[in-house]
Amino acid sequence: MNVKIGQMPKEVRMAKKSKPAPFHGLVLLDKPEGITSHDLVGKLRKLLQTKTIGHAGTLDPMATGLMVLLVGDATKFSNYILRGDKAYEAEVSLGRITDTWDRTGETQSTAAVDWSESKIQEICKTMQGELELPLPIFSAVKKDGKKLYEYAREGKEIEEIIRPMNFRELELLSMNAQDFSFRVRLRCEKGGYIRSWAKVFGDRFGCGANLSALRRSFSEPYTIDLAQTFDEFAKDYQAGVKPKALVPLENCLETWPELYIDGRDEKMLMNGAITDSVQRRMQWIDREGMECGRFDLSDRDKLGIKVLSCKSKRILALMVPKDQASYKIARVFRVSHSDMPENAQ
């Protein structure tokens, strides 16, 4: 074989290419403590023998709970699923401040805790709605093209960044006077950091605090009870059984209205054009949805319309608002999708 020095043989290059995804859809996994989100994606890539896998929201190694992984063409849904709300059960420990604002960080200061259950209850009431909170320095948010955690690891101090974060449906679950901790359940919009919430709570209490445990129970519209552990999913997949945690491509974005088309409308759409009849039907879906209260104008940034084939029932495209009167094509799906692994029964 004639190969130039420093050049990988063509046969090896071909072997290293990612295989097509064995199915297209979402996989809902319950992440254990102690591994990164990237680790979990890597395990699924190895199991399915494809690199075409992403996720819709990271969890820190300390955190557990629901992760939505996207396989094959479902990766095209990433931006839309990321916009959804998330809900958590969190434990906050009073009296210790760390550099990461959670229990895994290095201690920066400690303080005596003047324990008061009524004070915890009162502060919880002030920690709901839209809040202006600082971003954790150990986060992937970028400043001047550089991630904040990169500044932190280099020991560089930067000015604190304040961001609006929206928390609601807060419920105080328990309080533990023995270890000066309490547990809450809360829901937040995209961009919310529970570590920021815990840090500011500690500031308001007067002794500092850190996030000592975190479990994601909801990633809109999916709940943790729909998820499987990786081992459970792998066992079903390898046995040829449809895993409980697999969401078919056509069932993704289930809160979006659906439009079924055929004939010329379908042919034109697959060539990147929207016929007048499809545009009129989408406008009717818009009006009907608002009139019956299913969604309102504030939802238009989150909601689009799923277009499916009348004949095959497969998803053809995602439509998103172009303006207040019309829609545009966001994504087109050109291949036939199977919601099942090839070996599944």
Order of alpha helices (4+ residues) and beta strands (2+ residues): alpha-beta-alpha-beta-beta-alpha-beta-beta-beta-alpha-beta-beta-beta-alpha-beta-beta-alpha-beta-beta-alpha-beta-beta-alpha-alpha-beta-beta-beta
